[in-house]
Amino acid sequence: MEKILEVKNLKISFRTNNGNVKAVRDINFDLYKGETLGIVGESGSGKSVTARAILGILAGNRIIDGGELYFDGLDLLRISESTFYDIRGSRISMIYQDPLSSLNPIMRIGKQITEAMVLKSKTSHRVGRQNIRIFNKSILYNLNSLSYKDSKDLKEIVKIYRKVLIQSAKLELDYKHIKDNLVSAEKILSENIMIVETQGNNIESISTTFSQFAKRIYRSINKSLKKSNSLVFKNTDEVKMLINTYRKKKIEFTEFKTKLTSTLNSIHEEIKTVLAIEKPDFFSIAIANKTYIDAGKELKLSEEENVQVFLDKYFKYLKKAVQNSRRKSVNQKKALVEYLLENQKIFDETFTKSESKRLIKQVNKQIHQAADLLSPGKDKFFNALISQLGVHFNDYFETKISIKKDSKKSKNSTNQFTDCSEKLAKINEYYCKLIESINENIHGKIDLDEVVNNLDVDYKEHVSDYVNVVSIFEAKQNALSLMREVGIKDPEKRYKQYPFQFSGGMRQRIVIAIAISFNPDILICDEPTTALDVTIQSQILELINKIKNEHNLSVIFITHDLGVIANMADRIAVMYAGKIVEYGNVDEIFYNPRHPYTWALLSSMPDLDTKEKLESIPGTPPNMIHPPIGDAFAVRNKYAMKIDFEKQPPLFKISETHYAATWLLHPKAPKVEKPRIVTERIERVKKQLGVNLNGE
């Protein structure tokens, strides 16, 4: 499976007047494409903090104590807010606990759904135009060694290619809009054909139905016709004519109903025929003109050149540009490695904070200069490493200051000096990792065809961003479509209403519609059913599962209720006091739990078949300003041993996919059986579902 998100050794604290609260303590997990990862635990266990770190919306008093959070080659803990702006909402989205507080109470629902679409569209347009300009300049810059004739030829080809891509992107966008309108029209038709055929002799109802239908279908088709191209749709004029003709007819009821049904079926068949047309080759359509205008100047493609000849010439030049860009980048990176090796001597504990800042600034500058603009993938990783190096430098100097303060109060500061040397070792580790990674990039071989292909895919995405400017009308149509998708009836009416006019379940559906409006890669659901009753909870969970499957999303589902997660997750991480204490697939967690905290959660979960009193978890979670030295659950765990209060347990491996952090799994630990209520519940569920699972 494709890994879409990777969390490594994540540590997050929050500054308070009483000290730093250790909210997340060294957690690790991966998220794969198309799966649902459940994160379960009590309030305060660090679930929501982890989710907010992924989305980049942690409070201002947070401290990233360490770790890495990789998404699409970027460490989300180290990127700038402008970079996060492009990711948040469009590629990673979130559904919050309370839908009422998630919505603006004085803004209409329609405005709240469309606002982000329009704003993001304008930003994407601006960024897309900027990226196109940078891309073209990079190609021309890396081919300045060509002869004058070749150079002139190249400039012409680059300009034509840009214009062709923009034209083809516009055609494809028109095609999409038309198809979306016609799909919507086809759905409306199907509904109205059924209504007309089942209304009997109710002329008033049929007239009203047809009047409403005609208004909606006419507007939809007419919008399509305005945007259509004869090469895309040839027969939609007939649809328009049929609608115009039959909207105005005043005839006897029997004839009216017969002709209406016949006409609706004709329109229905016409639209189905149009929708069945094979998607055209928009690039060929755009290049067929052979003449383009750029900044008032006419660019011509020679008569003998067909699409393939033109593309062969363009990609020949592009390969040369990539090779030259790679060569320049490698030479500059070699100089950077020499600089890094010369300055490695600073790790003798005599360097100052100002020296470390100067070093980081210089390395950042040289990495920027050495960046391969025509093959940028690996350079993102170097930037992430430098950011982490800067964090470890800061940690080291903060620790040194702390030692000086504490040494005045106490002579015994051995542990702190040890901590300081560990921080220094961490700096050295990342410094060496940076040198090693740059060397690997210098000496690594590249697949030129693959690089050029990826580069062209990225370029087309930039063109798509530049072209795809969402109008207010289109945003509204998208919003209405989303409202229908999440199960909101009569969206045209609901579009104009305010949040207080919706029930809790309906408000959560609106929040889900907003969350999926950009078709994100990752959807984070932070206890989305907490404020809802059981019936509505079930509907919302079914809706999230439906949307996940239809959009092929990766979902992180956060909850304190194992019952909610049972039919949602593929894998589950159980969190307690900022740590993952058990990790496995859904069958392993429910049928073979191994951590006492997981047992406690299962014991406290109500079901219809449990007749005896449910067990509660005694005590309260620990004070995370001063977390326990050993297992944080030890004081609430009736199975705790002496070592639980002295040392944190590692994650013991139970199977390839199942891990638990409890000393009960140590080979020398005494044998402890699961609580009877848990064992009986597991056996009862297995029997009901016919499940046959082995495992202790």
C-alpha positions as CSV (number, residue, x, y, z in Angstrom):
1,M,0.0,0.0,0.0
2,E,1.1,3.6,-0.7
3,K,2.2,5.4,2.4
4,I,0.6,8.9,2.5
5,L,1.6,10.2,5.9
6,E,4.5,9.2,8.2
7,V,4.8,10.3,11.9
8,K,8.1,9.7,13.5
9,N,9.0,10.3,17.2
10,L,6.5,13.2,17.5
11,K,6.9,15.2,20.8
12,I,4.7,18.3,21.5
13,S,4.5,20.4,24.7
14,F,2.6,23.5,25.7
15,R,3.9,26.4,27.8
16,T,1.8,27.2,30.8
17,N,2.4,29.3,33.9
18,N,2.9,26.1,35.9
19,G,5.4,24.5,33.5
20,N,5.4,22.7,30.1
21,V,2.6,20.2,29.6
22,K,3.9,17.2,27.7
23,A,0.9,16.5,25.5
24,V,2.4,14.1,22.9
25,R,5.4,12.0,23.9
26,D,7.4,10.2,21.2
27,I,4.6,8.6,19.0
28,N,5.0,6.9,15.7
29,F,2.5,5.8,13.1
30,D,1.9,5.6,9.3
31,L,-1.2,6.3,7.3
32,Y,-1.8,4.5,4.0
33,K,-3.8,5.5,0.9
34,G,-7.5,4.6,1.2
35,E,-7.4,3.3,4.8
36,T,-9.0,4.5,8.0
37,L,-6.7,4.8,11.1
38,G,-8.6,5.1,14.4
39,I,-7.0,6.9,17.3
40,V,-8.7,6.1,20.6
41,G,-8.2,7.3,24.1
42,E,-9.5,9.4,27.0
43,S,-9.8,13.2,26.9
44,G,-6.3,14.6,27.3
45,S,-4.5,11.6,25.9
46,G,-3.1,13.7,23.0
47,K,-5.4,12.6,20.1
48,S,-6.6,16.0,19.0
49,V,-3.1,17.6,19.5
50,T,-1.7,15.0,17.1
51,A,-4.5,15.8,14.6
52,R,-3.9,19.6,14.9
53,A,-0.2,19.1,14.4
54,I,-0.9,17.4,11.1
55,L,-3.1,20.3,10.1
56,G,-0.7,22.9,11.4
57,I,-3.2,24.6,13.7
58,L,-1.6,24.1,17.1
59,A,-2.0,26.9,19.7
60,G,0.7,29.6,19.9
61,N,2.2,28.3,23.1
62,R,3.1,24.9,21.6
63,I,6.7,23.6,21.6
64,I,7.7,21.0,19.0
65,D,10.1,19.1,21.2
66,G,11.1,16.8,18.3
67,G,10.0,14.4,15.6
68,E,9.1,14.4,12.0
69,L,5.7,14.5,10.2
70,Y,6.1,13.7,6.5
71,F,3.4,14.3,3.9
72,D,4.3,14.4,0.2
73,G,8.0,14.8,0.9
74,L,7.4,17.7,3.3
75,D,8.0,17.8,7.0
76,L,4.8,19.5,8.2
77,L,6.5,20.5,11.4
78,R,9.0,22.6,9.6
79,I,7.2,24.2,6.6
80,S,6.2,27.8,6.4
81,E,2.6,29.0,6.9
82,S,2.4,30.0,3.2
83,T,3.2,26.4,2.2
84,F,0.7,25.1,4.8
85,Y,-2.0,27.3,3.3
86,D,-1.7,25.4,0.0
87,I,-2.1,22.1,1.9
88,R,-4.6,22.9,4.6
89,G,-8.2,22.4,3.5
90,S,-7.3,21.3,-0.1
91,R,-5.1,18.3,0.6
92,I,-5.6,17.7,4.3
93,S,-9.0,18.6,5.8
94,M,-10.7,18.2,9.1
95,I,-14.2,17.6,10.6
96,Y,-14.4,19.0,14.2
97,Q,-16.3,17.9,17.3
98,D,-19.0,20.6,17.5
99,P,-20.5,21.5,14.2
100,L,-22.3,24.6,15.6
101,S,-19.0,26.2,16.8
102,S,-17.4,25.2,13.4
103,L,-19.9,27.4,11.5
104,N,-20.3,31.2,11.5
105,P,-23.8,31.7,13.0
106,I,-24.5,35.0,11.1
107,M,-23.4,33.8,7.6
108,R,-25.7,31.8,5.3
109,I,-24.7,28.2,4.8
110,G,-24.2,28.6,1.0
111,K,-21.7,31.5,1.6
112,Q,-19.8,29.3,4.1
113,I,-19.4,26.4,1.6
114,T,-18.5,28.6,-1.4
115,E,-16.2,31.1,0.3
116,A,-13.2,28.8,0.5
117,M,-13.7,27.6,-3.0
118,V,-13.5,31.1,-4.5
119,L,-10.6,32.3,-2.3
120,K,-8.6,29.1,-2.9
121,S,-9.3,29.3,-6.6
122,K,-7.9,32.9,-6.8
123,T,-4.8,31.9,-4.8
124,S,-4.2,28.8,-7.0
125,H,-4.6,31.0,-10.1
126,R,-1.9,33.4,-8.8
127,V,0.5,30.6,-7.7
128,G,-0.1,28.6,-10.9
129,R,0.9,31.6,-13.0
130,Q,4.0,32.2,-10.9
131,N,5.0,28.5,-11.2
132,I,4.5,28.5,-15.0
133,R,6.8,31.6,-15.3
134,I,9.5,30.0,-13.0
135,F,9.3,26.8,-15.0
136,N,9.8,28.4,-18.4
137,K,12.6,30.7,-17.1
138,S,14.4,27.6,-15.7
139,I,14.2,25.8,-19.1
140,L,15.5,28.8,-21.0
141,Y,18.2,29.6,-18.4
142,N,19.5,26.0,-18.5
143,L,19.8,26.1,-22.3
144,N,21.5,29.4,-22.8
145,S,24.6,27.5,-24.1
146,L,22.7,26.6,-27.3
147,S,23.5,28.3,-30.6
148,Y,21.5,31.4,-31.5
149,K,19.3,29.5,-34.0
150,D,18.5,26.7,-31.6
151,S,17.9,29.2,-28.8
152,K,15.4,31.1,-30.9
153,D,13.7,27.9,-32.0
154,L,13.5,26.8,-28.3
155,K,11.9,30.0,-27.1
156,E,9.2,29.7,-29.8
157,I,8.5,26.1,-28.9
158,V,8.3,26.8,-25.1
159,K,5.9,29.6,-25.8
160,I,3.7,27.5,-28.1
161,Y,3.7,24.6,-25.6
162,R,2.6,26.9,-22.8
163,K,-0.2,28.4,-25.0
164,V,-1.4,25.0,-26.2
165,L,-1.5,23.6,-22.6
166,I,-3.5,26.6,-21.4
167,Q,-6.0,26.3,-24.3
168,S,-6.3,22.5,-23.8
169,A,-6.8,23.0,-20.0
170,K,-9.6,25.5,-20.7
171,L,-11.3,23.1,-23.1
172,E,-11.0,20.3,-20.5
173,L,-12.4,22.5,-17.8
174,D,-15.4,23.5,-20.1
175,Y,-15.9,19.8,-20.8
176,K,-16.0,19.0,-17.1
177,H,-18.4,21.8,-16.3
178,I,-20.7,20.7,-19.2
179,K,-20.6,17.1,-18.1
180,D,-21.3,18.0,-14.5
181,N,-24.3,20.1,-15.6
182,L,-25.6,17.3,-17.8
183,V,-25.1,14.6,-15.1
184,S,-27.1,16.9,-12.8
185,A,-29.7,17.4,-15.5
186,E,-29.9,13.6,-16.1
187,K,-30.6,13.0,-12.4
188,I,-33.3,15.7,-12.3
189,L,-34.9,14.2,-15.4
190,S,-35.0,10.7,-13.9
191,E,-36.7,12.0,-10.7
192,N,-39.3,14.0,-12.7
193,I,-40.1,11.2,-15.2
194,M,-41.0,9.0,-12.2
195,I,-43.1,11.8,-10.6
196,V,-45.0,12.5,-13.8
197,E,-45.7,8.8,-14.4
198,T,-47.0,8.3,-10.9
199,Q,-49.0,11.5,-10.3
200,G,-52.2,10.1,-11.8
201,N,-54.7,12.8,-12.7
202,N,-53.2,15.5,-10.5
203,I,-52.8,18.2,-13.2
204,E,-51.9,20.8,-10.7
205,S,-49.1,18.8,-9.2
206,I,-47.7,17.8,-12.6
207,S,-47.8,21.4,-13.8
208,T,-45.9,22.6,-10.7
209,T,-43.4,19.7,-11.0
210,F,-42.8,20.4,-14.7
211,S,-42.5,24.2,-14.1
212,Q,-39.9,23.7,-11.4
213,F,-38.1,21.0,-13.5
214,A,-38.1,23.2,-16.7
215,K,-36.6,26.1,-14.8
216,R,-33.8,24.0,-13.3
217,I,-33.0,21.9,-16.4
218,Y,-33.1,24.9,-18.8
219,R,-30.7,26.8,-16.6
220,S,-28.4,23.8,-16.4
221,I,-28.4,23.0,-20.1
222,N,-28.2,26.6,-21.2
223,K,-25.1,27.1,-19.0
224,S,-23.6,24.1,-20.7
225,L,-24.3,25.5,-24.2
226,K,-22.7,28.8,-23.4
227,K,-19.5,27.0,-22.4
228,S,-19.6,24.2,-25.0
229,N,-17.3,23.7,-28.0
230,S,-18.7,22.0,-31.2
231,L,-15.9,19.5,-31.0
232,V,-17.0,18.4,-27.5
233,F,-20.8,18.3,-27.8
234,K,-22.6,18.5,-31.1
235,N,-26.2,17.7,-30.2
236,T,-27.1,19.8,-27.2
237,D,-29.0,22.3,-29.4
238,E,-31.7,19.8,-29.8
239,V,-32.0,19.5,-26.0
240,K,-32.4,23.2,-25.7
241,M,-35.0,23.3,-28.4
242,L,-37.1,20.6,-26.8
243,I,-37.1,22.3,-23.5
244,N,-38.0,25.7,-24.9
245,T,-40.8,24.2,-27.0
246,Y,-42.5,22.1,-24.3
247,R,-42.1,24.6,-21.5
248,K,-44.6,27.0,-23.2
249,K,-47.3,24.5,-24.5
250,K,-50.8,24.8,-23.2
251,I,-52.8,21.7,-24.1
252,E,-55.4,19.3,-22.7
253,F,-54.3,17.2,-19.7
254,T,-54.2,13.8,-21.4
255,E,-52.3,15.0,-24.4
256,F,-50.1,17.2,-22.0
257,K,-49.2,14.2,-19.9
258,T,-48.5,11.9,-22.8
259,K,-46.3,14.4,-24.7
260,L,-44.6,15.5,-21.5
261,T,-43.6,11.9,-20.6
262,S,-42.5,11.3,-24.2
263,T,-40.5,14.5,-24.3
264,L,-38.9,13.9,-20.9
265,N,-37.8,10.5,-22.1
266,S,-36.5,11.9,-25.3
267,I,-34.4,14.5,-23.4
268,H,-33.3,11.8,-21.1
269,E,-32.0,9.7,-23.9
270,E,-30.4,12.7,-25.6
271,I,-28.4,13.6,-22.5
272,K,-27.4,9.9,-22.0
273,T,-26.1,9.9,-25.6
274,V,-24.1,13.1,-25.1
275,L,-22.7,11.8,-21.8
276,A,-21.6,8.6,-23.6
277,I,-19.4,10.5,-26.1
278,E,-15.7,9.6,-25.7
279,K,-13.6,12.3,-24.0
280,P,-11.7,14.1,-26.8
281,D,-7.9,14.7,-27.0
282,F,-7.9,18.3,-25.9
283,F,-4.2,18.8,-26.6
284,S,-4.7,17.8,-30.3
285,I,-7.7,20.1,-30.5
286,A,-5.7,23.0,-29.1
287,I,-2.7,22.4,-31.3
288,A,-4.8,21.9,-34.5
289,N,-5.1,25.7,-34.9
290,K,-1.3,26.0,-35.5
291,T,-1.4,29.7,-34.7
292,Y,-1.2,31.3,-31.3
293,I,-1.0,34.8,-29.9
294,D,1.5,35.6,-27.2
295,A,1.9,39.2,-25.9
296,G,0.4,40.5,-29.2
297,K,2.9,38.5,-31.3
298,E,1.7,35.7,-33.6
299,L,3.4,32.4,-33.1
300,K,3.2,29.8,-35.9
301,L,3.6,26.1,-36.0
302,S,5.0,25.0,-39.4
303,E,2.5,23.1,-41.6
304,E,4.5,19.9,-41.8
305,E,4.6,19.6,-38.0
306,N,2.0,17.3,-36.5
307,V,1.4,16.9,-32.7
308,Q,4.0,14.2,-32.3
309,V,6.8,16.0,-34.2
310,F,6.2,19.1,-32.1
311,L,6.2,17.1,-28.8
312,D,9.4,15.2,-29.8
313,K,11.2,18.5,-30.4
314,Y,9.9,20.0,-27.1
315,F,10.9,17.1,-25.0
316,K,14.3,16.9,-26.6
317,Y,15.0,20.4,-25.4
318,L,13.5,19.7,-22.0
319,K,15.8,16.7,-21.5
320,K,18.8,18.9,-22.3
321,A,17.6,21.5,-19.8
322,V,17.1,18.9,-17.1
323,Q,20.6,17.5,-17.7
324,N,22.2,21.0,-17.5
325,S,20.2,21.9,-14.4
326,R,21.3,18.7,-12.7
327,R,25.0,19.3,-13.6
328,K,24.9,22.8,-12.1
329,S,23.1,21.7,-9.0
330,V,25.6,18.8,-8.4
331,N,28.6,21.2,-8.6
332,Q,27.1,23.6,-6.1
333,K,26.2,20.7,-3.8
334,K,29.7,19.5,-3.8
335,A,30.9,22.9,-2.6
336,L,28.2,22.8,0.1
337,V,29.4,19.4,1.3
338,E,33.0,20.8,1.6
339,Y,31.7,23.7,3.6
340,L,29.7,21.4,5.9
341,L,32.8,19.1,6.5
342,E,35.0,22.1,7.2
343,N,32.5,23.3,9.9
344,Q,31.9,20.0,11.5
345,K,34.7,20.8,14.0
346,I,32.3,23.1,15.8
347,F,30.9,20.1,17.7
348,D,33.6,20.3,20.4
349,E,31.2,22.1,22.7
350,T,32.9,25.5,22.3
351,F,30.7,26.9,19.5
352,T,28.3,29.7,20.4
353,K,24.6,30.2,19.6
354,S,25.4,33.0,17.2
355,E,27.9,30.7,15.4
356,S,25.2,28.0,15.0
357,K,22.7,30.6,13.6
358,R,25.3,31.8,11.2
359,L,26.0,28.2,10.1
360,I,22.3,27.4,9.6
361,K,21.8,30.7,7.6
362,Q,24.8,30.0,5.3
363,V,23.7,26.4,4.7
364,N,20.2,27.5,3.9
365,K,21.5,30.0,1.5
366,Q,23.8,27.5,-0.3
367,I,21.0,24.9,-0.4
368,H,18.7,27.5,-2.1
369,Q,21.5,28.3,-4.6
370,A,22.1,24.6,-5.3
371,A,18.4,23.7,-5.7
372,D,17.7,21.9,-8.9
373,L,14.6,23.7,-10.1
374,L,13.9,21.1,-12.8
375,S,14.1,18.2,-10.4
376,P,13.1,19.6,-7.0
377,G,11.9,16.6,-5.1
378,K,15.0,15.8,-3.0
379,D,15.7,19.4,-2.2
380,K,12.6,19.6,-0.1
381,F,14.1,16.8,2.1
382,F,17.3,18.8,2.6
383,N,15.3,21.8,3.7
384,A,13.5,19.7,6.3
385,L,16.8,18.3,7.6
386,I,18.2,21.8,8.0
387,S,15.0,22.9,9.9
388,Q,15.4,20.0,12.2
389,L,19.0,20.8,12.7
390,G,18.1,24.3,13.7
391,V,15.5,22.9,16.2
392,H,18.2,20.7,17.8
393,F,20.6,23.6,18.1
394,N,17.9,25.6,20.0
395,D,17.2,22.6,22.2
396,Y,20.9,22.3,23.0
397,F,21.4,25.9,24.0
398,E,18.1,25.9,26.0
399,T,19.4,22.9,27.9
400,K,22.7,24.6,28.6
401,I,20.9,27.7,30.0
402,S,18.7,25.4,32.2
403,I,21.8,23.6,33.5
404,K,23.4,26.9,34.5
405,K,20.3,27.9,36.4
406,D,19.9,24.6,38.2
407,S,23.6,24.3,39.0
408,K,23.2,27.4,41.2
409,K,20.5,25.7,43.1
410,S,22.0,22.2,43.3
411,K,25.4,20.8,42.9
412,N,24.1,17.5,41.6
413,S,23.3,18.1,37.9
414,T,24.8,14.9,36.4
415,N,21.5,14.0,34.7
416,Q,21.3,17.4,33.1
417,F,24.8,17.2,31.8
418,T,24.0,13.8,30.3
419,D,20.9,15.4,28.7
420,C,23.1,18.1,27.3
421,S,25.5,15.6,25.7
422,E,22.5,13.8,24.2
423,K,21.3,17.0,22.6
424,L,24.8,17.5,21.2
425,A,24.8,14.0,19.8
426,K,21.4,14.6,18.2
427,I,22.9,17.7,16.4
428,N,25.8,15.6,15.2
429,E,23.5,12.9,14.0
430,Y,21.4,15.3,11.9
431,Y,24.4,17.1,10.6
432,C,25.9,13.8,9.4
433,K,22.6,12.8,8.0
434,L,22.5,16.1,6.0
435,I,26.0,15.5,4.6
436,E,25.1,11.9,3.8
437,S,21.8,12.8,2.0
438,I,23.5,15.5,-0.1
439,N,26.3,13.0,-1.1
440,E,23.7,10.4,-2.1
441,N,22.0,13.0,-4.2
442,I,25.3,14.0,-5.9
443,H,26.3,10.5,-6.7
444,G,22.9,9.0,-7.3
445,K,21.8,8.2,-10.9
446,I,18.5,9.6,-12.3
447,D,16.1,8.2,-14.8
448,L,16.0,11.1,-17.2
449,D,12.8,10.0,-18.9
450,E,11.0,9.6,-15.5
451,V,12.3,13.1,-14.3
452,V,11.1,14.7,-17.5
453,N,7.7,13.0,-17.3
454,N,7.2,14.0,-13.7
455,L,8.3,17.5,-14.5
456,D,5.7,17.7,-17.3
457,V,3.0,16.3,-15.0
458,D,3.8,19.0,-12.4
459,Y,3.8,21.7,-15.2
460,K,0.3,20.6,-16.3
461,E,-0.9,20.8,-12.7
462,H,0.4,24.4,-12.6
463,V,-1.5,25.2,-15.8
464,S,-4.6,23.6,-14.4
465,D,-4.3,25.7,-11.3
466,Y,-3.9,28.8,-13.4
467,V,-6.9,28.1,-15.6
468,N,-9.3,26.7,-13.0
469,V,-10.8,30.0,-11.6
470,V,-14.0,29.2,-9.9
471,S,-16.8,31.7,-10.5
472,I,-19.5,32.5,-8.0
473,F,-22.0,30.6,-10.1
474,E,-19.8,27.5,-10.4
475,A,-19.0,27.6,-6.7
476,K,-22.8,27.7,-6.0
477,Q,-23.4,24.7,-8.3
478,N,-20.5,22.8,-6.6
479,A,-22.0,23.7,-3.2
480,L,-25.5,22.4,-4.2
481,S,-23.9,19.2,-5.5
482,L,-22.0,18.7,-2.3
483,M,-25.1,19.3,-0.2
484,R,-26.9,16.6,-2.2
485,E,-23.9,14.3,-1.7
486,V,-24.0,14.6,2.1
487,G,-27.7,13.9,2.2
488,I,-29.2,17.4,2.6
489,K,-32.6,17.5,0.9
490,D,-33.9,20.5,-1.0
491,P,-30.4,22.1,-1.2
492,E,-31.6,25.2,-3.2
493,K,-33.7,26.2,-0.2
494,R,-31.2,25.2,2.4
495,Y,-28.4,27.0,0.6
496,K,-29.9,30.4,1.8
497,Q,-30.5,29.4,5.4
498,Y,-28.4,30.0,8.6
499,P,-26.8,27.4,10.8
500,F,-29.4,27.8,13.6
501,Q,-32.1,26.6,11.1
502,F,-30.4,23.2,10.9
503,S,-30.4,20.3,13.4
504,G,-27.1,19.1,14.9
505,G,-26.9,16.2,12.3
506,M,-27.6,18.5,9.4
507,R,-24.9,21.0,10.6
508,Q,-22.4,18.2,10.8
509,R,-23.3,17.3,7.2
510,I,-22.6,20.9,6.2
511,V,-19.2,20.7,7.9
512,I,-18.5,17.4,6.1
513,A,-19.4,19.1,2.8
514,I,-17.0,21.9,3.5
515,A,-14.3,19.4,4.4
516,I,-14.5,17.5,1.2
517,S,-15.1,20.5,-1.1
518,F,-11.5,20.2,-2.4
519,N,-11.4,16.4,-2.6
520,P,-8.5,16.2,0.0
521,D,-6.1,13.3,0.3
522,I,-6.5,13.0,4.1
523,L,-9.7,13.6,6.1
524,I,-9.2,14.0,9.9
525,C,-12.4,13.4,11.9
526,D,-12.0,14.7,15.4
527,E,-14.8,13.0,17.4
528,P,-17.4,14.1,14.8
529,T,-20.3,12.3,16.5
530,T,-19.7,13.5,20.1
531,A,-22.6,16.1,20.2
532,L,-25.1,13.9,18.3
533,D,-27.7,11.3,19.5
534,V,-27.1,7.6,18.7
535,T,-29.4,7.5,15.6
536,I,-27.7,10.5,14.0
537,Q,-24.3,9.2,15.0
538,S,-24.9,6.1,12.9
539,Q,-26.0,8.2,9.9
540,I,-22.9,10.4,10.1
541,L,-20.6,7.4,10.4
542,E,-22.2,5.7,7.4
543,L,-21.8,9.0,5.4
544,I,-18.1,9.3,6.3
545,N,-17.6,5.7,5.2
546,K,-19.5,6.3,2.0
547,I,-17.5,9.5,1.2
548,K,-14.2,7.8,2.0
549,N,-14.9,5.0,-0.5
550,E,-16.2,7.2,-3.2
551,H,-13.4,9.7,-3.0
552,N,-10.7,7.2,-2.1
553,L,-9.7,9.2,1.0
554,S,-7.3,8.3,3.8
555,V,-9.1,8.9,7.1
556,I,-7.8,9.5,10.6
557,F,-10.8,9.0,12.9
558,I,-10.3,10.3,16.5
559,T,-12.7,9.1,19.3
560,H,-12.8,8.1,22.9
561,D,-15.4,5.4,22.1
562,L,-14.2,2.0,20.9
563,G,-17.8,1.2,20.0
564,V,-17.8,4.1,17.4
565,I,-14.6,3.0,15.8
566,A,-15.5,-0.7,15.5
567,N,-17.0,-0.5,12.0
568,M,-14.9,2.5,10.8
569,A,-11.2,1.6,11.2
570,D,-8.8,-0.6,9.4
571,R,-6.1,-0.1,12.1
572,I,-6.3,1.4,15.6
573,A,-3.8,3.3,17.8
574,V,-4.7,3.4,21.5
575,M,-3.3,6.5,23.2
576,Y,-2.8,7.3,26.9
577,A,-1.0,10.2,28.4
578,G,0.5,11.3,25.2
579,K,1.8,7.9,24.1
580,I,0.6,5.1,21.9
581,V,0.2,2.1,24.2
582,E,-1.3,-0.4,21.7
583,Y,-1.3,-0.5,17.9
584,G,-2.8,-3.0,15.6
585,N,-5.5,-3.8,13.1
586,V,-9.1,-3.7,14.1
587,D,-9.4,-7.5,14.7
588,E,-6.3,-7.5,16.9
589,I,-7.5,-4.7,19.1
590,F,-11.0,-6.0,19.5
591,Y,-10.4,-9.7,19.6
592,N,-6.9,-9.9,21.1
593,P,-6.2,-6.7,23.2
594,R,-3.0,-7.0,25.2
595,H,-2.6,-3.7,27.1
596,P,-4.5,-3.2,30.4
597,Y,-5.7,0.2,29.3
598,T,-7.3,-1.3,26.2
599,W,-8.9,-3.9,28.5
600,A,-10.2,-1.1,30.6
601,L,-11.7,0.8,27.6
602,L,-13.4,-2.4,26.4
603,S,-14.7,-3.2,29.9
604,S,-16.3,0.2,30.2
605,M,-18.0,0.1,26.8
606,P,-21.8,-0.6,27.1
607,D,-23.6,-3.1,24.8
608,L,-27.1,-4.7,24.8
609,D,-25.9,-8.1,25.9
610,T,-23.9,-7.1,29.0
611,K,-26.1,-7.7,32.1
612,E,-23.5,-7.1,34.8
613,K,-22.2,-3.7,36.0
614,L,-19.7,-2.2,33.6
615,E,-16.2,-1.6,35.0
616,S,-14.9,2.0,35.3
617,I,-11.3,3.0,35.1
618,P,-10.2,4.1,38.6
619,G,-8.3,7.3,39.3
620,T,-7.5,10.1,36.9
621,P,-4.9,10.7,34.2
622,P,-1.5,11.8,35.4
623,N,-0.3,15.4,35.6
624,M,1.5,15.9,32.3
625,I,3.6,18.8,33.5
626,H,5.5,16.1,35.5
627,P,4.7,12.8,33.7
628,P,5.5,9.6,35.5
629,I,9.0,8.1,35.2
630,G,7.5,4.7,34.4
631,D,4.3,3.5,32.7
632,A,1.8,6.5,32.9
633,F,-1.1,4.0,33.4
634,A,0.6,2.2,36.3
635,V,-1.2,4.1,39.1
636,R,-4.6,3.1,37.6
637,N,-3.6,-0.4,36.6
638,K,-4.5,-3.2,39.0
639,Y,-2.0,-5.5,37.2
640,A,0.9,-3.0,37.6
641,M,4.3,-4.4,38.8
642,K,7.2,-2.7,40.4
643,I,9.0,-2.0,37.1
644,D,5.9,-0.1,35.8
645,F,6.6,2.6,38.3
646,E,10.4,2.7,37.5
647,K,10.7,2.4,33.7
648,Q,8.6,3.1,30.6
649,P,7.8,-0.1,28.7
650,P,8.8,-0.4,25.1
651,L,6.4,-1.4,22.3
652,F,6.5,-5.2,22.4
653,K,5.9,-6.9,19.1
654,I,3.0,-9.4,19.2
655,S,2.7,-9.9,15.4
656,E,3.8,-8.1,12.3
657,T,1.0,-5.6,12.7
658,H,0.3,-5.7,16.5
659,Y,2.3,-4.0,19.2
660,A,1.6,-3.1,22.9
661,A,3.7,-1.1,25.4
662,T,3.2,-3.1,28.6
663,W,5.7,-5.0,30.8
664,L,3.1,-7.8,31.0
665,L,4.4,-8.9,27.6
666,H,8.0,-9.3,28.8
667,P,9.1,-12.9,28.8
668,K,9.8,-12.8,32.5
669,A,6.5,-11.2,33.5
670,P,3.9,-13.2,35.3
671,K,1.0,-14.6,33.3
672,V,-2.1,-12.3,33.6
673,E,-5.4,-13.2,32.0
674,K,-7.7,-10.6,30.5
675,P,-10.6,-9.4,32.7
676,R,-13.6,-11.8,32.5
677,I,-15.9,-9.1,31.2
678,V,-13.6,-8.6,28.2
679,T,-13.1,-12.3,27.5
680,E,-16.8,-13.0,27.7
681,R,-17.6,-10.1,25.4
682,I,-15.0,-11.2,22.8
683,E,-16.3,-14.8,22.8
684,R,-19.9,-13.5,22.5
685,V,-19.1,-11.3,19.5
686,K,-17.1,-14.0,17.8
687,K,-20.0,-16.4,18.2
688,Q,-22.5,-13.8,16.8
689,L,-20.3,-12.9,13.9
690,G,-19.0,-16.4,13.2
691,V,-15.5,-15.2,13.6
692,N,-12.7,-17.7,14.1
693,L,-9.6,-15.9,15.3
694,N,-6.7,-17.5,17.2
695,G,-4.5,-15.5,19.6
696,E,-4.0,-14.8,23.2
